[in-house]
Amino acid sequence: MQDNQRCKGCSANVHMPSEDIRKMVDEIVNSNEFSVVSEKAYEERLSECTNCEYLQYDTTCLQCGCIVQVRGLLKDKDCPHPKGSRWYKKLLE
């Protein structure tokens, strides 16, 4: 495996198959343990992430190391952009 495919912080493989991400998202949605945003807010959050310079591999936020498809779903999480959240407060509802 090439070095540029590993996480800089933990040396784990940073490429996650989309099916694995989908499974994580489904587990969160189907769980009673997490508070999630509405589908519309989720789509808008992911749209902001897609257009962000800190998105790598279409999955990973370089500011926090999170999988954006998971972080964007969680109501208690916010965008860690260094210039301020790219997610608007109205999207938290």
Backbone hydrogen bonds, N-H to C=O, Kabsch-Sander energy under -0.5 kcal/mol:
donor,donor_aa,acceptor,acceptor_aa,energy
5,Q,2,Q,-1.6
6,R,3,D,-1.6
7,C,12,A,-3.2
11,S,7,C,-1.9
14,V,5,Q,-2.2
15,H,5,Q,-0.5
16,M,14,V,-0.8
20,D,17,P,-0.9
21,I,17,P,-1.7
22,R,18,S,-2.6
23,K,19,E,-1.9
24,M,20,D,-2.0
25,V,21,I,-2.6
26,D,22,R,-2.7
27,E,23,K,-2.4
28,I,24,M,-2.0
29,V,25,V,-2.6
30,N,26,D,-2.4
31,S,28,I,-1.0
36,V,34,F,-0.6
37,V,73,L,-2.1
42,Y,38,S,-2.5
43,E,39,E,-2.4
44,E,40,K,-2.2
45,R,41,A,-2.6
46,L,42,Y,-2.6
47,S,43,E,-1.9
48,E,44,E,-1.9
49,C,45,R,-2.2
50,T,46,L,-2.7
51,N,47,S,-1.3
52,C,49,C,-1.8
55,L,52,C,-1.4
56,Q,60,T,-2.9
59,T,56,Q,-1.8
60,T,56,Q,-2.8
61,C,66,C,-2.6
62,L,54,Y,-3.1
62,L,60,T,-0.6
65,G,61,C,-2.7
68,V,59,T,-2.9
68,V,66,C,-0.7
70,V,67,I,-1.5
71,R,67,I,-2.5
72,G,68,V,-2.5
73,L,70,V,-1.1
74,L,70,V,-1.0
74,L,71,R,-0.7
75,K,35,S,-2.7
77,K,74,L,-1.5
84,G,81,H,-2.1
91,L,88,Y,-2.2
92,L,89,K,-1.6
93,E,90,K,-0.9
